[in-house]
Amino acid sequence: MTSEVSLGVPSVPTARRQGAGIEGMSEAEFQRSDRLRAIREGTLASIHSWELVTAVDGPGTRMTVFFNGCPLRCVYCHNPDTFFMRDGKDVTLDELTARMKRYRSVFRASGGGITLSGGEVLMQPVFAEHLLQRAKSMGIHTAIDTSGYLGSNADDEFLENVDLVLLDVKSGIPEVYKNLTGRELQPTIDFGDRLERLGVKIWIRFVVVPGWSDGYENVERVADIVERWPNSAERVEVLPFHNMGQDKWDALGFTYRLRDVGAPDKRIVERIREQFALRGLRTY
């Protein structure tokens, strides 16, 4: 069950406006400059939306924040309106901190917390790190949902404030991964290796897309990758593909390559879960 809340557009920090002494810069240019400075400093972010969710995006009831901007172009993405940072809403760090604080009692009662998702949260790592730091200072459980492709944007100090990573391992075969996402697989593996070294807990997510990611050998290669992280990888979530994002792709004028692809056969999904379970992986 989800409850999506629209985010208003707060005022962008503009400590100095007209007459600020920057010769030749218009009011609009100065506001853009202030906005970019706030984004670089991590006090402002481009956000799509946020939801209160239960039983997804981590343990307990979660406040999931969806960041705009993503370097991948996953053919099955159900939120293509998060592809570009420019399409999000400007939201301040203080506003999201206040929202987190409001739900602390819910988080405590349910064992939940905050999850930063996307798009790709690591497109805006400075803001994300500040928000995670504030969450930890309030005793709130923290998680990020990421492809790991931009894992190098999350340094070890960033990860000190992350209790759980929901890591999307979209394929185990590099060529299949490239076909699914337009990007390379290796950065995801490298990021998972770092999480294992640092002892950060991981929940693996694998989406079953008929004819694209459901091949027996591809799943075996995903399992090989997950076995690299015996101390961090706590579970594998096998998620059947759905095409509920098709209308968004059409509305945005994007080419939807899965128009004729239906949900995977339940027997195939169970076969994939069994492949992971046979490796001793806790599978859902």
N, C-alpha and C positions, 0 to 999 in steps of 0.2 A: 504494500500500500504506500503510495507516495502522495505528498502534498506540495506541489510546486508553488513557489511564491515569486511574484514579479519583483525585481529590484529596481528601485528608483534610481535616477541619475543624480548624484550629489554634485555639489559645486566642486570644480577642480581647484586645488589650492592656487591662489593667485595673490601672494603677499604683495606683489608690486604690479600695478596695472599701468594705465595711462600716466604719462608724466614720470615714469620710473627712471628716465635718464638714459634709455637705450636708444640711441639715435637711429632713426630710419625704420624701426620695428613697429608694425601696426598692432592694434589691440588683438586682432585674431592671431597674428603670428606670435605675440607674446604669450597668449593663452596656450597655444600649441606647445611653445617652449616650456612653459610651466608644467603642462601635462606630461611631456616626455621626461622632464626632470623627476616628477613624482613617481612615474613608472620605474625609472632607473633606480631611484632610492627605495622602492618597495613600499610606498605608502598609497599607491593607487594601482588598480588592476583592471583588466578587461574581463568581465565576468558574464557568462551566459545566463545563469540562474542558480538557484539553490533549492534543495528539497530536504524534507525530513523523511527518512526511509527506515524500514524495519526489515531485518533478515537479508539485506543485500548491502554491498559496499563495506563489509566488515561486520564485526560483532555488535549486537545490540541495536538500539535506535541511533541512526547517524544523521548528522547534518552534512549532506554532500554538496560541495560547492563545485560547479562546473565552470572551468576557465575556458576562455576563448583562445584559439590559436592551436594548430597542430601541424607538425611536419609530415605526417603520414596521410595517405589517401586510401584508407581501407575501403575495399569495395562494398563491405557490408555495414559501414558506419551508419548508425541510426540518428546521428546528430551532425549532419554535414553543415549545419548552420554554426558549428563551432570551429570550422576550418581556419577562419581568419580572425586575428585579434581585433581588426577594425570593426567587426560586426558585433562586438560585445558592448556591455554597458560599463561605464566607469564607476567603480565602487571603491570606497576608501578602506584602508586597513582598520580604522576605528569603527566603521559601520559593521564590518564582518565580525570584529572582536565583540561588539555589543550583542550581536545575534548569538554568537557562541555562548556568551555569558548567560543569556536568557534561558538557554536549554541545559544548563549544567545539572539541574536536578533530574531531568529526563535521562541524561547520559549516565548519571550515577545509578539510577534505579534500574536501567536496562543493561548496564555494562557497555554502553555505546560510546560515541565520541564524534569526531569530525573526520570527514574524508575529502581530500582535495582531488578532483577528477577533471575531466575535460571533454572535448579538446585534449590538450596535453598540458598538465599542470607545470611541467618542467620548462615550458616556454616562458614562464614568468617566475623564475626561481627565487628572486629576491623577495618579492611580495609573499610567496608561498612560505619561505623560511621564516619571515617575520610572523606570519599568522600561526605557523606551527609552534614557534617559540612561545607566543602568547597562550596558545592552547595548553601547552605543557605547564606553563606557570600557573594555570588554573586547575591543574590536575585532570585535564581532559585527554582521553585516549586519541591518538592521531594515526591517520592512514593516508597514503597517497595511492591513487589508481593511475598507472602509467604503462606505456609500452616499453619503457626502458631505453628507447632510442636516443633520448637526450639525457641519459643517466649521468654523463660527465658534468651536466649542469648542477647536479646535487653532490656537493663535496661532502667529506666525512662529517664536518660540523653540521651541515644541513641534516644529514641522516641521524645525528644524535637526537633529533627531535621527532623522529618517525618511529612509531611502535610497530607498524605493519605496512608492507607494500603489497598491493594488489597488482601483480605483474602479468601483463597480457603477453603470453608466448603464443603468437598467432600461427606459427608454423615451425617445424623442425628442419625443414629442407630449405636452404637459402633461396633457391629459385622459386619455390612456392611462396615463400615470404615476400619476395620482391613482386611477384604477380598480385598478391593480395593487398600489399601496402604501398608499393612504389619505392620502398626503401630496403636497406640491408638488415639482415638478422643479427650480425655479430655484435652491434652495440647492446642489444638486449641481453645476450649471453654475458658480455663483459660486466654489465650492471648487476646481473644476478650473482656473478662471481664476487663482486665487491660486497654485496649484501651478505653473502655467506661468510666472507672474511670478517665482516663487522658484527655478525650475529643478529642482523635485522630479520625479523620474521617475514615470510613471504606466503601469500596465497596465490597460486597460479590460476590464471584464467585462460581457457582455450575454447574458442568458438568453432562449432562444427558447421561448416558451410558445404553443402552437398556439391561434389564435383570439384571443390577447390581445396579444402583442408582435411577432408575426411578419409583420405587414403591410409591404408594400414601402415605403410612404411613411413609416411609423414608423422603419424601419431607416435610410432616407435622412436623417431628422432626427437620429437618433443619430450618423450619420457627420458631419453638419454640426457637431454639438457637438464631436466629437472633433477635427475640423479646426481648432478654436479653439486647440488645444494642440500646435502642430507641434514644439516643442522638448522637450516633456515626454512626450507619448504615444508609447510605444515599441512597443506592440502592442495588438491587440484579440483577446480570447478569446471566441469564440462558443460558448456552453454550452447544449446541448440540455436542455430541461426533463425532469425525472423526478418521479414521484410517490411516492418512497420515504418521504416524511415523512407520508403520509396516516395511518398508524397512530398517529403521535404526536398529530396533530390530533384523531383520534377519542378517544384515551385521555384527552386534556385536556378533552374536551367542547366543542371549538371546531368551528365550521362550516367544512368543507373545500369550497371552491367549485370545485375542479378534479378532483373525484372521477371524472368521466367523460372527462377529458382524458388522452390518451395521449402518448407521446413524439412529437416532431415528425418528419415525413417527412424522410429524409436529403437528398432533393432540395431541400427548403425550406432546410435548414441550409446546404447548399452554395451556394444562391442568395444567402443572407444573407452568407456569407463572401465571396462574389464581389463583393457590393455594397461591402463595406468595402475589399476589395483594389483595386477600380477607383478608389478615392479615393487610392490610394498608401499605404494603411495596412497594416502588417505584421499578418497575420491568421492566427489559429489556430482 
